[in-house]
Amino acid sequence: MHTESGGKLPICNNCTHYFITHEAHFRYGCRALDFKSQRQPILDVIEASGQPCHYFQKKGAGSK
Protein backbone atom coordinates (compact mmCIF):
# COMPACT_ATOMS: atom_id res chain seq x y z
CA MET A 1 0.00 0.00 0.00
CA HIS A 2 1.21 3.51 -0.80
CA THR A 3 0.31 7.01 0.31
CA GLU A 4 -1.39 9.48 -2.01
CA SER A 5 1.94 11.15 -2.72
CA GLY A 6 3.19 7.88 -4.22
CA GLY A 7 5.58 7.14 -1.35
CA LYS A 8 5.55 4.20 0.99
CA LEU A 9 3.52 4.06 4.18
CA PRO A 10 5.10 5.65 7.24
CA ILE A 11 6.88 3.15 9.47
CA CYS A 12 5.96 3.55 13.12
CA ASN A 13 9.53 2.84 14.26
CA ASN A 14 10.61 6.06 12.52
CA CYS A 15 7.93 8.25 14.16
CA THR A 16 8.40 10.47 17.22
CA HIS A 17 5.00 9.35 18.60
CA TYR A 18 5.81 5.62 18.56
CA PHE A 19 6.81 3.79 21.74
CA ILE A 20 7.22 0.28 23.12
CA THR A 21 5.18 -0.55 26.21
CA HIS A 22 5.90 -2.96 29.05
CA GLU A 23 2.56 -4.70 28.58
CA ALA A 24 2.80 -8.20 27.13
CA HIS A 25 -0.52 -8.01 25.26
CA PHE A 26 -0.20 -4.41 24.02
CA ARG A 27 3.47 -4.00 23.07
CA TYR A 28 3.25 -1.01 20.72
CA GLY A 29 1.90 2.46 21.31
CA CYS A 30 1.18 5.78 19.64
CA ARG A 31 1.30 8.95 21.73
CA ALA A 32 -0.35 11.08 19.02
CA LEU A 33 -3.47 8.89 18.91
CA ASP A 34 -3.16 7.82 22.57
CA PHE A 35 -3.54 4.07 22.18
CA LYS A 36 -1.65 0.79 22.56
CA SER A 37 -1.86 -2.19 20.25
CA GLN A 38 -0.79 -5.80 19.74
CA ARG A 39 0.67 -4.82 16.36
CA GLN A 40 2.23 -1.78 14.72
CA PRO A 41 -0.16 1.17 15.21
CA ILE A 42 -0.17 2.05 11.49
CA LEU A 43 -2.00 -1.23 10.82
CA ASP A 44 -4.79 -0.31 13.24
CA VAL A 45 -5.02 3.21 11.80
CA ILE A 46 -5.39 1.90 8.25
CA GLU A 47 -7.92 -0.72 9.32
CA ALA A 48 -10.05 1.85 11.16
CA SER A 49 -9.85 4.75 8.71
CA GLY A 50 -8.71 3.30 5.40
CA GLN A 51 -5.98 5.96 5.30
CA PRO A 52 -2.34 6.16 6.37
CA CYS A 53 -1.54 7.96 9.62
CA HIS A 54 -1.74 11.74 9.35
CA TYR A 55 0.22 12.27 12.59
CA PHE A 56 3.49 10.72 11.41
CA GLN A 57 6.51 12.87 12.34
CA LYS A 58 9.90 11.57 11.36
CA LYS A 59 12.32 11.22 14.28
CA GLY A 60 15.13 13.75 14.35
CA ALA A 61 18.82 12.86 14.22
CA GLY A 62 19.08 13.02 18.04
CA SER A 63 16.10 10.73 18.72
CA LYS A 64 16.39 7.09 19.79
Secondary structure, DSSP 4 states (H G I P E B T S, - for coil): -B-TTSSBPPPGGGBTTEEE-S-SS--EEETTTTEEESS-HHHHHHHHHSS--S---BPPTT--
